[in-house]
Amino acid sequence: MSEFYYYKGLYKVKVITQSEGYRIVEAQENFDDSQEGKKVSVKIGEQRIVPLEELHKTKVLAPTISEHLYERKLEKKVKRMVEEYENSTKK
């Protein structure tokens, strides 16, 4: 079986076994993960059960957010907060 995938699109893992909707994978590199809301360190060779949708054939990086988009969103948020504050002080 031993196919290589990227867990969450970032961390190289080897698929050991597969079942319906889940895979048992072995870590090929150290990384940090979360399990039940807690941060967990995963070491090389450690096995984990992961959902199928968390595995990718190629390394996937989130697209970068362009600066002007970020600034526009932040500006809208600040304007909304100012309006809410002004409305609450008028009452």
C-alpha positions in Angstrom: 0.0 0.0 0.0 2.6 2.6 1.2 1.6 5.7 -0.8 2.9 9.1 0.2 0.4 11.9 0.8 0.5 15.3 2.5 -1.6 15.5 5.7 -3.5 18.8 5.7 -1.5 19.6 2.6 1.6 20.4 4.6 3.1 17.3 6.3 4.4 14.3 4.4 2.9 11.0 5.6 2.8 7.4 4.3 -0.5 5.6 4.1 -0.3 2.3 6.0 -3.9 1.0 5.7 -7.2 2.4 4.5 -10.8 1.9 5.5 -14.0 3.6 4.5 -13.5 7.4 5.0 -10.3 7.1 7.1 -6.6 6.2 6.6 -4.0 5.1 9.1 -0.8 7.1 8.2 2.7 7.1 9.5 4.4 10.5 9.9 7.5 11.0 7.7 8.4 14.3 9.4 7.9 16.0 12.8 4.9 18.3 13.0 2.4 19.8 15.5 -1.2 18.9 15.3 -4.4 19.3 17.4 -6.4 16.5 18.8 -9.6 17.2 20.8 -8.6 20.8 21.1 -5.2 20.1 22.5 -1.9 20.7 20.7 0.0 17.4 20.1 3.5 16.9 18.7 3.7 14.2 16.1 7.1 12.5 15.7 8.6 10.6 12.7 7.2 7.1 12.6 4.2 7.8 14.7 0.9 6.5 13.4 -2.4 8.4 13.3 -5.9 7.8 12.1 -7.0 10.7 9.8 -10.1 11.4 7.7 -9.7 11.0 3.9 -10.4 14.7 3.2 -7.3 15.8 5.1 -4.9 14.0 2.8 -3.7 15.5 -0.5 -1.5 14.1 -3.2 0.6 17.2 -3.6 1.8 19.8 -1.1 -0.9 22.5 -0.8 -0.3 26.0 0.6 -3.0 28.5 1.3 -3.0 31.3 -1.2 -1.5 34.5 0.2 -3.9 37.3 1.0 -3.0 40.5 -0.9 -2.3 43.5 1.3 -5.0 45.7 -0.1 -7.7 43.1 0.4 -6.6 42.8 4.1 -6.6 46.6 4.5 -10.1 46.9 3.0 -11.5 44.3 5.2 -9.9 45.9 8.3 -11.2 49.3 7.2 -14.8 48.0 6.9 -14.5 46.4 10.3 -13.3 49.6 11.9 -16.1 51.6 10.3 -18.7 49.2 11.5 -17.2 49.2 15.1 -17.3 53.1 15.1 -20.9 53.1 13.9 -21.9 50.6 16.6 -20.1 52.7 19.2 -21.8 55.9 18.1 -25.2 54.3 18.0 -24.7 52.9 21.5 -23.6 56.3 22.9 -26.7 58.1 21.4 -29.1 55.9 23.3 
